[in-house]
């Protein structure tokens, strides 16, 4: 049972990474939420309409929590994506 669970967990991680990878280079909208324990210092996090967590630098801007922003996705991060603020589409 433990081996099968480990195998299924590996398949899930690979599938989730493949899904998130398709967003690299795209611009997405995300609702900015309160940072959590995984949010790197100096960054904030947003949640896309597909429930993907995106972290991005806040660049000294006023609080963005509760706002919908456009983000340019640059790379995968631990359990999500990383990007930068983009101009509105």
PyMOL Python script that loads the backbone (N, CA, C, O; Angstrom):
from pymol import cmd

cmd.read_pdbstr("""\
ATOM      1  N   UNK A   1       0.829  -1.189   0.000  1.00  0.00           N
ATOM      2  CA  UNK A   1       0.000   0.000   0.000  1.00  0.00           C
ATOM      3  C   UNK A   1       0.875   1.254   0.000  1.00  0.00           C
ATOM      4  O   UNK A   1       0.596   2.204  -0.732  1.00  0.00           O
ATOM      5  N   UNK A   2       1.936   1.263   0.821  1.00  0.00           N
ATOM      6  CA  UNK A   2       2.815   2.439   0.886  1.00  0.00           C
ATOM      7  C   UNK A   2       3.502   2.690  -0.450  1.00  0.00           C
ATOM      8  O   UNK A   2       3.644   3.837  -0.874  1.00  0.00           O
ATOM      9  N   UNK A   3       3.923   1.631  -1.104  1.00  0.00           N
ATOM     10  CA  UNK A   3       4.591   1.775  -2.404  1.00  0.00           C
ATOM     11  C   UNK A   3       3.631   2.341  -3.435  1.00  0.00           C
ATOM     12  O   UNK A   3       4.001   3.207  -4.228  1.00  0.00           O
ATOM     13  N   UNK A   4       2.409   1.855  -3.426  1.00  0.00           N
ATOM     14  CA  UNK A   4       1.396   2.346  -4.381  1.00  0.00           C
ATOM     15  C   UNK A   4       1.071   3.816  -4.112  1.00  0.00           C
ATOM     16  O   UNK A   4       0.911   4.597  -5.049  1.00  0.00           O
ATOM     17  N   UNK A   5       0.973   4.192  -2.841  1.00  0.00           N
ATOM     18  CA  UNK A   5       0.724   5.601  -2.494  1.00  0.00           C
ATOM     19  C   UNK A   5       1.868   6.495  -2.964  1.00  0.00           C
ATOM     20  O   UNK A   5       1.639   7.587  -3.483  1.00  0.00           O
ATOM     21  N   UNK A   6       3.090   6.026  -2.779  1.00  0.00           N
ATOM     22  CA  UNK A   6       4.254   6.794  -3.229  1.00  0.00           C
ATOM     23  C   UNK A   6       4.252   6.938  -4.742  1.00  0.00           C
ATOM     24  O   UNK A   6       4.567   8.004  -5.272  1.00  0.00           O
ATOM     25  N   UNK A   7       3.898   5.872  -5.431  1.00  0.00           N
ATOM     26  CA  UNK A   7       3.829   5.910  -6.889  1.00  0.00           C
ATOM     27  C   UNK A   7       2.762   6.892  -7.360  1.00  0.00           C
ATOM     28  O   UNK A   7       2.999   7.673  -8.282  1.00  0.00           O
ATOM     29  N   UNK A   8       1.606   6.857  -6.743  1.00  0.00           N
ATOM     30  CA  UNK A   8       0.527   7.781  -7.110  1.00  0.00           C
ATOM     31  C   UNK A   8       0.908   9.231  -6.810  1.00  0.00           C
ATOM     32  O   UNK A   8       0.579  10.132  -7.582  1.00  0.00           O
ATOM     33  N   UNK A   9       1.596   9.457  -5.699  1.00  0.00           N
ATOM     34  CA  UNK A   9       2.043  10.805  -5.362  1.00  0.00           C
ATOM     35  C   UNK A   9       3.021  11.324  -6.409  1.00  0.00           C
ATOM     36  O   UNK A   9       2.967  12.498  -6.776  1.00  0.00           O
ATOM     37  N   UNK A  10       3.907  10.470  -6.893  1.00  0.00           N
ATOM     38  CA  UNK A  10       4.866  10.870  -7.928  1.00  0.00           C
ATOM     39  C   UNK A  10       4.147  11.216  -9.228  1.00  0.00           C
ATOM     40  O   UNK A  10       4.492  12.197  -9.887  1.00  0.00           O
ATOM     41  N   UNK A  11       3.162  10.425  -9.593  1.00  0.00           N
ATOM     42  CA  UNK A  11       2.378  10.695 -10.809  1.00  0.00           C
ATOM     43  C   UNK A  11       1.637  12.024 -10.664  1.00  0.00           C
ATOM     44  O   UNK A  11       1.566  12.801 -11.616  1.00  0.00           O
ATOM     45  N   UNK A  12       1.090  12.286  -9.490  1.00  0.00           N
ATOM     46  CA  UNK A  12       0.370  13.544  -9.254  1.00  0.00           C
ATOM     47  C   UNK A  12       1.306  14.740  -9.377  1.00  0.00           C
ATOM     48  O   UNK A  12       0.948  15.747  -9.989  1.00  0.00           O
ATOM     49  N   UNK A  13       2.509  14.639  -8.798  1.00  0.00           N
ATOM     50  CA  UNK A  13       3.474  15.739  -8.893  1.00  0.00           C
ATOM     51  C   UNK A  13       3.860  16.015 -10.344  1.00  0.00           C
ATOM     52  O   UNK A  13       3.926  17.170 -10.765  1.00  0.00           O
ATOM     53  N   UNK A  14       4.111  14.963 -11.097  1.00  0.00           N
ATOM     54  CA  UNK A  14       4.481  15.116 -12.509  1.00  0.00           C
ATOM     55  C   UNK A  14       3.335  15.739 -13.306  1.00  0.00           C
ATOM     56  O   UNK A  14       3.560  16.619 -14.137  1.00  0.00           O
ATOM     57  N   UNK A  15       2.130  15.291 -13.058  1.00  0.00           N
ATOM     58  CA  UNK A  15       0.965  15.814 -13.762  1.00  0.00           C
ATOM     59  C   UNK A  15       0.738  17.290 -13.434  1.00  0.00           C
ATOM     60  O   UNK A  15       0.474  18.098 -14.324  1.00  0.00           O
ATOM     61  N   UNK A  16       0.842  17.633 -12.152  1.00  0.00           N
ATOM     62  CA  UNK A  16       0.648  19.026 -11.733  1.00  0.00           C
ATOM     63  C   UNK A  16       1.725  19.928 -12.331  1.00  0.00           C
ATOM     64  O   UNK A  16       1.425  21.041 -12.764  1.00  0.00           O
ATOM     65  N   UNK A  17       2.979  19.460 -12.361  1.00  0.00           N
ATOM     66  CA  UNK A  17       4.058  20.257 -12.944  1.00  0.00           C
ATOM     67  C   UNK A  17       3.835  20.469 -14.438  1.00  0.00           C
ATOM     68  O   UNK A  17       4.047  21.568 -14.949  1.00  0.00           O
ATOM     69  N   UNK A  18       3.413  19.435 -15.128  1.00  0.00           N
ATOM     70  CA  UNK A  18       3.135  19.545 -16.560  1.00  0.00           C
ATOM     71  C   UNK A  18       2.026  20.575 -16.810  1.00  0.00           C
ATOM     72  O   UNK A  18       2.116  21.380 -17.737  1.00  0.00           O
ATOM     73  N   UNK A  19       0.994  20.541 -15.984  1.00  0.00           N
ATOM     74  CA  UNK A  19      -0.108  21.499 -16.118  1.00  0.00           C
ATOM     75  C   UNK A  19       0.386  22.927 -15.896  1.00  0.00           C
ATOM     76  O   UNK A  19       0.076  23.818 -16.688  1.00  0.00           O
ATOM     77  N   UNK A  20       1.158  23.155 -14.818  1.00  0.00           N
ATOM     78  CA  UNK A  20       1.638  24.510 -14.514  1.00  0.00           C
ATOM     79  C   UNK A  20       2.621  25.010 -15.564  1.00  0.00           C
ATOM     80  O   UNK A  20       2.649  26.203 -15.866  1.00  0.00           O
ATOM     81  N   UNK A  21       3.432  24.107 -16.127  1.00  0.00           N
ATOM     82  CA  UNK A  21       4.446  24.492 -17.111  1.00  0.00           C
ATOM     83  C   UNK A  21       3.834  25.189 -18.332  1.00  0.00           C
ATOM     84  O   UNK A  21       4.485  26.038 -18.942  1.00  0.00           O
ATOM     85  N   UNK A  22       2.604  24.847 -18.693  1.00  0.00           N
ATOM     86  CA  UNK A  22       1.982  25.445 -19.876  1.00  0.00           C
ATOM     87  C   UNK A  22       1.718  26.944 -19.724  1.00  0.00           C
ATOM     88  O   UNK A  22       1.439  27.621 -20.714  1.00  0.00           O
ATOM     89  N   UNK A  23       1.802  27.473 -18.496  1.00  0.00           N
ATOM     90  CA  UNK A  23       1.548  28.891 -18.271  1.00  0.00           C
ATOM     91  C   UNK A  23       2.808  29.749 -18.364  1.00  0.00           C
ATOM     92  O   UNK A  23       2.711  30.977 -18.379  1.00  0.00           O
ATOM     93  N   UNK A  24       3.983  29.130 -18.426  1.00  0.00           N
ATOM     94  CA  UNK A  24       5.228  29.895 -18.511  1.00  0.00           C
ATOM     95  C   UNK A  24       5.222  30.705 -19.804  1.00  0.00           C
ATOM     96  O   UNK A  24       4.959  30.176 -20.884  1.00  0.00           O
ATOM     97  N   UNK A  25       5.518  32.006 -19.672  1.00  0.00           N
ATOM     98  CA  UNK A  25       5.526  32.910 -20.816  1.00  0.00           C
ATOM     99  C   UNK A  25       4.183  33.570 -21.073  1.00  0.00           C
ATOM    100  O   UNK A  25       4.086  34.443 -21.935  1.00  0.00           O
ATOM    101  N   UNK A  26       3.161  33.181 -20.357  1.00  0.00           N
ATOM    102  CA  UNK A  26       1.833  33.763 -20.542  1.00  0.00           C
ATOM    103  C   UNK A  26       1.563  34.824 -19.475  1.00  0.00           C
ATOM    104  O   UNK A  26       2.253  34.907 -18.458  1.00  0.00           O
ATOM    105  N   UNK A  27       0.545  35.624 -19.742  1.00  0.00           N
ATOM    106  CA  UNK A  27       0.065  36.594 -18.767  1.00  0.00           C
ATOM    107  C   UNK A  27      -1.261  36.083 -18.226  1.00  0.00           C
ATOM    108  O   UNK A  27      -2.154  35.706 -18.985  1.00  0.00           O
ATOM    109  N   UNK A  28      -1.375  36.075 -16.898  1.00  0.00           N
ATOM    110  CA  UNK A  28      -2.590  35.595 -16.248  1.00  0.00           C
ATOM    111  C   UNK A  28      -3.065  36.634 -15.246  1.00  0.00           C
ATOM    112  O   UNK A  28      -2.292  37.485 -14.806  1.00  0.00           O
ATOM    113  N   UNK A  29      -4.332  36.561 -14.892  1.00  0.00           N
ATOM    114  CA  UNK A  29      -4.870  37.394 -13.835  1.00  0.00           C
ATOM    115  C   UNK A  29      -4.878  36.584 -12.550  1.00  0.00           C
ATOM    116  O   UNK A  29      -5.131  35.379 -12.560  1.00  0.00           O
ATOM    117  N   UNK A  30      -4.596  37.266 -11.438  1.00  0.00           N
ATOM    118  CA  UNK A  30      -4.595  36.588 -10.143  1.00  0.00           C
ATOM    119  C   UNK A  30      -5.115  37.541  -9.072  1.00  0.00           C
ATOM    120  O   UNK A  30      -4.853  38.743  -9.108  1.00  0.00           O
ATOM    121  N   UNK A  31      -5.850  36.984  -8.129  1.00  0.00           N
ATOM    122  CA  UNK A  31      -6.310  37.727  -6.964  1.00  0.00           C
ATOM    123  C   UNK A  31      -5.204  37.665  -5.926  1.00  0.00           C
ATOM    124  O   UNK A  31      -4.798  36.579  -5.513  1.00  0.00           O
ATOM    125  N   UNK A  32      -4.715  38.821  -5.501  1.00  0.00           N
ATOM    126  CA  UNK A  32      -3.619  38.871  -4.536  1.00  0.00           C
ATOM    127  C   UNK A  32      -4.174  38.571  -3.146  1.00  0.00           C
ATOM    128  O   UNK A  32      -5.153  39.170  -2.700  1.00  0.00           O
ATOM    129  N   UNK A  33      -3.518  37.628  -2.479  1.00  0.00           N
ATOM    130  CA  UNK A  33      -3.943  37.206  -1.152  1.00  0.00           C
ATOM    131  C   UNK A  33      -2.851  37.497  -0.129  1.00  0.00           C
ATOM    132  O   UNK A  33      -1.726  37.847  -0.485  1.00  0.00           O
ATOM    133  N   UNK A  34      -3.196  37.348   1.130  1.00  0.00           N
ATOM    134  CA  UNK A  34      -2.243  37.534   2.205  1.00  0.00           C
ATOM    135  C   UNK A  34      -1.121  36.506   2.077  1.00  0.00           C
ATOM    136  O   UNK A  34      -1.396  35.331   1.834  1.00  0.00           O
ATOM    137  N   UNK A  35       0.136  36.923   2.235  1.00  0.00           N
ATOM    138  CA  UNK A  35       1.242  35.968   2.151  1.00  0.00           C
ATOM    139  C   UNK A  35       1.079  34.847   3.175  1.00  0.00           C
ATOM    140  O   UNK A  35       0.508  35.050   4.247  1.00  0.00           O
ATOM    141  N   UNK A  36       1.590  33.661   2.833  1.00  0.00           N
ATOM    142  CA  UNK A  36       1.578  32.548   3.775  1.00  0.00           C
ATOM    143  C   UNK A  36       3.010  32.172   4.122  1.00  0.00           C
ATOM    144  O   UNK A  36       3.941  32.881   3.739  1.00  0.00           O
ATOM    145  N   UNK A  37       3.203  31.077   4.837  1.00  0.00           N
ATOM    146  CA  UNK A  37       4.544  30.698   5.296  1.00  0.00           C
ATOM    147  C   UNK A  37       5.481  30.332   4.154  1.00  0.00           C
ATOM    148  O   UNK A  37       6.699  30.366   4.330  1.00  0.00           O
ATOM    149  N   UNK A  38       4.943  29.983   2.987  1.00  0.00           N
ATOM    150  CA  UNK A  38       5.796  29.633   1.839  1.00  0.00           C
ATOM    151  C   UNK A  38       6.148  30.839   0.978  1.00  0.00           C
ATOM    152  O   UNK A  38       6.975  30.722   0.074  1.00  0.00           O
ATOM    153  N   UNK A  39       5.543  31.989   1.236  1.00  0.00           N
ATOM    154  CA  UNK A  39       5.795  33.171   0.424  1.00  0.00           C
ATOM    155  C   UNK A  39       7.185  33.733   0.743  1.00  0.00           C
ATOM    156  O   UNK A  39       7.462  34.055   1.899  1.00  0.00           O
ATOM    157  N   UNK A  40       8.061  33.857  -0.257  1.00  0.00           N
ATOM    158  CA  UNK A  40       9.405  34.389  -0.007  1.00  0.00           C
ATOM    159  C   UNK A  40       9.348  35.841   0.489  1.00  0.00           C
ATOM    160  O   UNK A  40       8.418  36.570   0.145  1.00  0.00           O
ATOM    161  N   UNK A  41      10.332  36.267   1.293  1.00  0.00           N
ATOM    162  CA  UNK A  41      10.379  37.661   1.750  1.00  0.00           C
ATOM    163  C   UNK A  41      10.400  38.625   0.566  1.00  0.00           C
ATOM    164  O   UNK A  41      11.058  38.359  -0.440  1.00  0.00           O
ATOM    165  N   UNK A  42       9.694  39.725   0.678  1.00  0.00           N
ATOM    166  CA  UNK A  42       9.642  40.722  -0.382  1.00  0.00           C
ATOM    167  C   UNK A  42       8.712  40.367  -1.516  1.00  0.00           C
ATOM    168  O   UNK A  42       8.650  41.076  -2.521  1.00  0.00           O
ATOM    169  N   UNK A  43       7.991  39.278  -1.361  1.00  0.00           N
ATOM    170  CA  UNK A  43       7.071  38.823  -2.402  1.00  0.00           C
ATOM    171  C   UNK A  43       5.649  38.761  -1.849  1.00  0.00           C
ATOM    172  O   UNK A  43       5.432  38.733  -0.638  1.00  0.00           O
ATOM    173  N   UNK A  44       4.719  38.740  -2.745  1.00  0.00           N
ATOM    174  CA  UNK A  44       3.323  38.497  -2.408  1.00  0.00           C
ATOM    175  C   UNK A  44       2.854  37.331  -3.265  1.00  0.00           C
ATOM    176  O   UNK A  44       3.569  36.887  -4.164  1.00  0.00           O
ATOM    177  N   UNK A  45       1.664  36.842  -2.989  1.00  0.00           N
ATOM    178  CA  UNK A  45       1.157  35.716  -3.754  1.00  0.00           C
ATOM    179  C   UNK A  45      -0.244  36.008  -4.238  1.00  0.00           C
ATOM    180  O   UNK A  45      -1.018  36.717  -3.595  1.00  0.00           O
ATOM    181  N   UNK A  46      -0.545  35.443  -5.385  1.00  0.00           N
ATOM    182  CA  UNK A  46      -1.872  35.558  -5.955  1.00  0.00           C
ATOM    183  C   UNK A  46      -2.382  34.187  -6.329  1.00  0.00           C
ATOM    184  O   UNK A  46      -1.614  33.231  -6.441  1.00  0.00           O
ATOM    185  N   UNK A  47      -3.673  34.100  -6.520  1.00  0.00           N
ATOM    186  CA  UNK A  47      -4.302  32.837  -6.891  1.00  0.00           C
ATOM    187  C   UNK A  47      -5.041  33.060  -8.202  1.00  0.00           C
ATOM    188  O   UNK A  47      -5.881  33.954  -8.305  1.00  0.00           O
ATOM    189  N   UNK A  48      -4.723  32.238  -9.206  1.00  0.00           N
ATOM    190  CA  UNK A  48      -5.359  32.380 -10.513  1.00  0.00           C
ATOM    191  C   UNK A  48      -6.753  31.770 -10.484  1.00  0.00           C
ATOM    192  O   UNK A  48      -7.153  31.145  -9.502  1.00  0.00           O
ATOM    193  N   UNK A  49      -7.479  31.959 -11.566  1.00  0.00           N
ATOM    194  CA  UNK A  49      -8.822  31.377 -11.663  1.00  0.00           C
ATOM    195  C   UNK A  49      -8.769  29.852 -11.734  1.00  0.00           C
ATOM    196  O   UNK A  49      -9.801  29.190 -11.618  1.00  0.00           O
ATOM    197  N   UNK A  50      -7.580  29.295 -11.922  1.00  0.00           N
ATOM    198  CA  UNK A  50      -7.413  27.834 -11.938  1.00  0.00           C
ATOM    199  C   UNK A  50      -6.774  27.347 -10.645  1.00  0.00           C
ATOM    200  O   UNK A  50      -6.276  26.224 -10.567  1.00  0.00           O
ATOM    201  N   UNK A  51      -6.796  28.205  -9.638  1.00  0.00           N
ATOM    202  CA  UNK A  51      -6.296  27.881  -8.299  1.00  0.00           C
ATOM    203  C   UNK A  51      -4.814  27.531  -8.282  1.00  0.00           C
ATOM    204  O   UNK A  51      -4.377  26.656  -7.534  1.00  0.00           O
ATOM    205  N   UNK A  52      -4.052  28.228  -9.116  1.00  0.00           N
ATOM    206  CA  UNK A  52      -2.599  28.070  -9.112  1.00  0.00           C
ATOM    207  C   UNK A  52      -2.014  29.252  -8.341  1.00  0.00           C
ATOM    208  O   UNK A  52      -2.335  30.406  -8.624  1.00  0.00           O
ATOM    209  N   UNK A  53      -1.163  28.958  -7.376  1.00  0.00           N
ATOM    210  CA  UNK A  53      -0.521  30.006  -6.601  1.00  0.00           C
ATOM    211  C   UNK A  53       0.648  30.589  -7.394  1.00  0.00           C
ATOM    212  O   UNK A  53       1.488  29.856  -7.915  1.00  0.00           O
ATOM    213  N   UNK A  54       0.686  31.918  -7.476  1.00  0.00           N
ATOM    214  CA  UNK A  54       1.765  32.617  -8.178  1.00  0.00           C
ATOM    215  C   UNK A  54       2.414  33.588  -7.191  1.00  0.00           C
ATOM    216  O   UNK A  54       1.728  34.421  -6.598  1.00  0.00           O
ATOM    217  N   UNK A  55       3.726  33.485  -7.016  1.00  0.00           N
ATOM    218  CA  UNK A  55       4.440  34.453  -6.184  1.00  0.00           C
ATOM    219  C   UNK A  55       5.134  35.452  -7.100  1.00  0.00           C
ATOM    220  O   UNK A  55       5.589  35.110  -8.192  1.00  0.00           O
ATOM    221  N   UNK A  56       5.203  36.698  -6.630  1.00  0.00           N
ATOM    222  CA  UNK A  56       5.857  37.747  -7.419  1.00  0.00           C
ATOM    223  C   UNK A  56       6.351  38.837  -6.480  1.00  0.00           C
ATOM    224  O   UNK A  56       5.791  39.031  -5.401  1.00  0.00           O
ATOM    225  N   UNK A  57       7.418  39.565  -6.896  1.00  0.00           N
ATOM    226  CA  UNK A  57       7.943  40.644  -6.057  1.00  0.00           C
ATOM    227  C   UNK A  57       6.958  41.795  -5.985  1.00  0.00           C
ATOM    228  O   UNK A  57       6.342  42.161  -6.986  1.00  0.00           O
ATOM    229  N   UNK A  58       6.810  42.371  -4.782  1.00  0.00           N
ATOM    230  CA  UNK A  58       5.872  43.481  -4.657  1.00  0.00           C
ATOM    231  C   UNK A  58       6.487  44.815  -5.067  1.00  0.00           C
ATOM    232  O   UNK A  58       5.773  45.804  -5.230  1.00  0.00           O
ATOM    233  N   UNK A  59       7.802  44.846  -5.233  1.00  0.00           N
ATOM    234  CA  UNK A  59       8.502  46.021  -5.766  1.00  0.00           C
ATOM    235  C   UNK A  59       8.142  47.321  -5.062  1.00  0.00           C
ATOM    236  O   UNK A  59       8.034  48.363  -5.708  1.00  0.00           O
ATOM    237  N   UNK A  60       7.955  47.274  -3.739  1.00  0.00           N
ATOM    238  CA  UNK A  60       7.707  48.488  -2.970  1.00  0.00           C
ATOM    239  C   UNK A  60       6.373  49.158  -3.229  1.00  0.00           C
ATOM    240  O   UNK A  60       6.157  50.287  -2.788  1.00  0.00           O
ATOM    241  N   UNK A  61       5.482  48.496  -3.926  1.00  0.00           N
ATOM    242  CA  UNK A  61       4.173  49.082  -4.187  1.00  0.00           C
ATOM    243  C   UNK A  61       3.321  49.003  -2.944  1.00  0.00           C
ATOM    244  O   UNK A  61       3.596  48.222  -2.033  1.00  0.00           O
ATOM    245  N   UNK A  62       2.269  49.830  -2.914  1.00  0.00           N
ATOM    246  CA  UNK A  62       1.330  49.772  -1.802  1.00  0.00           C
ATOM    247  C   UNK A  62       0.662  48.394  -1.779  1.00  0.00           C
ATOM    248  O   UNK A  62       0.794  47.616  -2.723  1.00  0.00           O
ATOM    249  N   UNK A  63      -0.025  48.116  -0.737  1.00  0.00           N
ATOM    250  CA  UNK A  63      -0.628  46.799  -0.567  1.00  0.00           C
ATOM    251  C   UNK A  63      -1.499  46.426  -1.763  1.00  0.00           C
ATOM    252  O   UNK A  63      -2.365  47.191  -2.187  1.00  0.00           O
ATOM    253  N   UNK A  64      -1.251  45.251  -2.285  1.00  0.00           N
ATOM    254  CA  UNK A  64      -2.034  44.757  -3.412  1.00  0.00           C
ATOM    255  C   UNK A  64      -3.064  43.717  -2.975  1.00  0.00           C
ATOM    256  O   UNK A  64      -3.838  43.227  -3.797  1.00  0.00           O
ATOM    257  N   UNK A  65      -3.075  43.378  -1.685  1.00  0.00           N
ATOM    258  CA  UNK A  65      -3.980  42.352  -1.182  1.00  0.00           C
ATOM    259  C   UNK A  65      -5.425  42.731  -1.498  1.00  0.00           C
ATOM    260  O   UNK A  65      -5.869  43.845  -1.221  1.00  0.00           O
ATOM    261  N   UNK A  66      -6.144  41.776  -2.084  1.00  0.00           N
ATOM    262  CA  UNK A  66      -7.542  41.989  -2.438  1.00  0.00           C
ATOM    263  C   UNK A  66      -7.757  42.524  -3.842  1.00  0.00           C
ATOM    264  O   UNK A  66      -8.897  42.688  -4.277  1.00  0.00           O
ATOM    265  N   UNK A  67      -6.672  42.797  -4.555  1.00  0.00           N
ATOM    266  CA  UNK A  67      -6.786  43.322  -5.917  1.00  0.00           C
ATOM    267  C   UNK A  67      -6.485  42.229  -6.932  1.00  0.00           C
ATOM    268  O   UNK A  67      -5.733  41.297  -6.648  1.00  0.00           O
ATOM    269  N   UNK A  68      -7.066  42.346  -8.102  1.00  0.00           N
ATOM    270  CA  UNK A  68      -6.763  41.450  -9.214  1.00  0.00           C
ATOM    271  C   UNK A  68      -5.689  42.126 -10.054  1.00  0.00           C
ATOM    272  O   UNK A  68      -5.847  43.269 -10.481  1.00  0.00           O
ATOM    273  N   UNK A  69      -4.601  41.410 -10.284  1.00  0.00           N
ATOM    274  CA  UNK A  69      -3.477  41.956 -11.056  1.00  0.00           C
ATOM    275  C   UNK A  69      -3.141  41.033 -12.208  1.00  0.00           C
ATOM    276  O   UNK A  69      -3.476  39.849 -12.189  1.00  0.00           O
ATOM    277  N   UNK A  70      -2.479  41.582 -13.210  1.00  0.00           N
ATOM    278  CA  UNK A  70      -1.975  40.782 -14.326  1.00  0.00           C
ATOM    279  C   UNK A  70      -0.520  40.423 -14.022  1.00  0.00           C
ATOM    280  O   UNK A  70       0.280  41.273 -13.633  1.00  0.00           O
ATOM    281  N   UNK A  71      -0.205  39.150 -14.207  1.00  0.00           N
ATOM    282  CA  UNK A  71       1.130  38.658 -13.915  1.00  0.00           C
ATOM    283  C   UNK A  71       1.708  37.945 -15.122  1.00  0.00           C
ATOM    284  O   UNK A  71       1.029  37.149 -15.771  1.00  0.00           O
ATOM    285  N   UNK A  72       2.950  38.232 -15.412  1.00  0.00           N
ATOM    286  CA  UNK A  72       3.682  37.530 -16.470  1.00  0.00           C
ATOM    287  C   UNK A  72       4.397  36.357 -15.810  1.00  0.00           C
ATOM    288  O   UNK A  72       5.251  36.557 -14.947  1.00  0.00           O
ATOM    289  N   UNK A  73       4.054  35.143 -16.208  1.00  0.00           N
ATOM    290  CA  UNK A  73       4.612  33.943 -15.599  1.00  0.00           C
ATOM    291  C   UNK A  73       5.989  33.674 -16.187  1.00  0.00           C
ATOM    292  O   UNK A  73       6.152  33.616 -17.406  1.00  0.00           O
ATOM    293  N   UNK A  74       6.987  33.508 -15.308  1.00  0.00           N
ATOM    294  CA  UNK A  74       8.374  33.328 -15.745  1.00  0.00           C
ATOM    295  C   UNK A  74       8.925  31.930 -15.514  1.00  0.00           C
ATOM    296  O   UNK A  74       9.748  31.450 -16.293  1.00  0.00           O
ATOM    297  N   UNK A  75       8.473  31.267 -14.440  1.00  0.00           N
ATOM    298  CA  UNK A  75       9.047  29.958 -14.119  1.00  0.00           C
ATOM    299  C   UNK A  75       8.161  29.220 -13.131  1.00  0.00           C
ATOM    300  O   UNK A  75       7.222  29.778 -12.564  1.00  0.00           O
ATOM    301  N   UNK A  76       8.490  27.947 -12.942  1.00  0.00           N
ATOM    302  CA  UNK A  76       7.842  27.140 -11.913  1.00  0.00           C
ATOM    303  C   UNK A  76       8.456  27.495 -10.568  1.00  0.00           C
ATOM    304  O   UNK A  76       9.624  27.876 -10.496  1.00  0.00           O
ATOM    305  N   UNK A  77       7.683  27.372  -9.518  1.00  0.00           N
ATOM    306  CA  UNK A  77       8.205  27.504  -8.162  1.00  0.00           C
ATOM    307  C   UNK A  77       7.717  26.312  -7.366  1.00  0.00           C
ATOM    308  O   UNK A  77       6.983  25.475  -7.893  1.00  0.00           O
ATOM    309  N   UNK A  78       8.105  26.222  -6.127  1.00  0.00           N
ATOM    310  CA  UNK A  78       7.672  25.102  -5.295  1.00  0.00           C
ATOM    311  C   UNK A  78       6.156  25.101  -5.170  1.00  0.00           C
ATOM    312  O   UNK A  78       5.582  25.939  -4.475  1.00  0.00           O
ATOM    313  N   UNK A  79       5.522  24.172  -5.838  1.00  0.00           N
ATOM    314  CA  UNK A  79       4.075  24.030  -5.739  1.00  0.00           C
ATOM    315  C   UNK A  79       3.262  25.075  -6.471  1.00  0.00           C
ATOM    316  O   UNK A  79       2.046  25.139  -6.293  1.00  0.00           O
ATOM    317  N   UNK A  80       3.898  25.898  -7.290  1.00  0.00           N
ATOM    318  CA  UNK A  80       3.152  26.929  -8.002  1.00  0.00           C
ATOM    319  C   UNK A  80       3.961  27.537  -9.130  1.00  0.00           C
ATOM    320  O   UNK A  80       4.735  26.856  -9.802  1.00  0.00           O
ATOM    321  N   UNK A  81       3.766  28.832  -9.326  1.00  0.00           N
ATOM    322  CA  UNK A  81       4.454  29.571 -10.377  1.00  0.00           C
ATOM    323  C   UNK A  81       5.074  30.824  -9.796  1.00  0.00           C
ATOM    324  O   UNK A  81       4.697  31.261  -8.709  1.00  0.00           O
ATOM    325  N   UNK A  82       6.019  31.402 -10.509  1.00  0.00           N
ATOM    326  CA  UNK A  82       6.631  32.669 -10.127  1.00  0.00           C
ATOM    327  C   UNK A  82       6.566  33.594 -11.331  1.00  0.00           C
ATOM    328  O   UNK A  82       6.746  33.162 -12.470  1.00  0.00           O
ATOM    329  N   UNK A  83       6.305  34.873 -11.070  1.00  0.00           N
ATOM    330  CA  UNK A  83       6.188  35.824 -12.158  1.00  0.00           C
ATOM    331  C   UNK A  83       6.471  37.238 -11.706  1.00  0.00           C
ATOM    332  O   UNK A  83       6.999  37.475 -10.619  1.00  0.00           O
ATOM    333  N   UNK A  84       6.105  38.177 -12.571  1.00  0.00           N
ATOM    334  CA  UNK A  84       6.252  39.595 -12.281  1.00  0.00           C
ATOM    335  C   UNK A  84       4.965  40.307 -12.678  1.00  0.00           C
ATOM    336  O   UNK A  84       4.184  39.809 -13.490  1.00  0.00           O
ATOM    337  N   UNK A  85       4.763  41.481 -12.089  1.00  0.00           N
ATOM    338  CA  UNK A  85       3.605  42.280 -12.460  1.00  0.00           C
ATOM    339  C   UNK A  85       3.702  42.668 -13.931  1.00  0.00           C
ATOM    340  O   UNK A  85       4.776  43.026 -14.415  1.00  0.00           O
ATOM    341  N   UNK A  86       2.600  42.596 -14.626  1.00  0.00           N
ATOM    342  CA  UNK A  86       2.551  42.939 -16.045  1.00  0.00           C
ATOM    343  C   UNK A  86       1.572  44.078 -16.252  1.00  0.00           C
ATOM    344  O   UNK A  86       0.730  44.355 -15.398  1.00  0.00           O
ATOM    345  N   UNK A  87       1.691  44.726 -17.385  1.00  0.00           N
ATOM    346  CA  UNK A  87       0.715  45.761 -17.737  1.00  0.00           C
ATOM    347  C   UNK A  87      -0.630  45.077 -17.951  1.00  0.00           C
ATOM    348  O   UNK A  87      -0.686  43.906 -18.327  1.00  0.00           O
ATOM    349  N   UNK A  88      -1.704  45.809 -17.712  1.00  0.00           N
ATOM    350  CA  UNK A  88      -3.042  45.235 -17.953  1.00  0.00           C
ATOM    351  C   UNK A  88      -3.178  44.817 -19.390  1.00  0.00           C
ATOM    352  O   UNK A  88      -2.672  45.472 -20.301  1.00  0.00           O
ATOM    353  N   UNK A  89      -3.884  43.692 -19.585  1.00  0.00           N
ATOM    354  CA  UNK A  89      -4.090  43.172 -20.927  1.00  0.00           C
ATOM    355  C   UNK A  89      -5.059  44.014 -21.696  1.00  0.00           C
ATOM    356  O   UNK A  89      -5.351  43.717 -22.855  1.00  0.00           O
TER     357      UNK A  89
END
""", "prot")
cmd.dss("prot")
cmd.show_as("cartoon", "prot")
cmd.util.cbc("prot")
cmd.orient("prot")
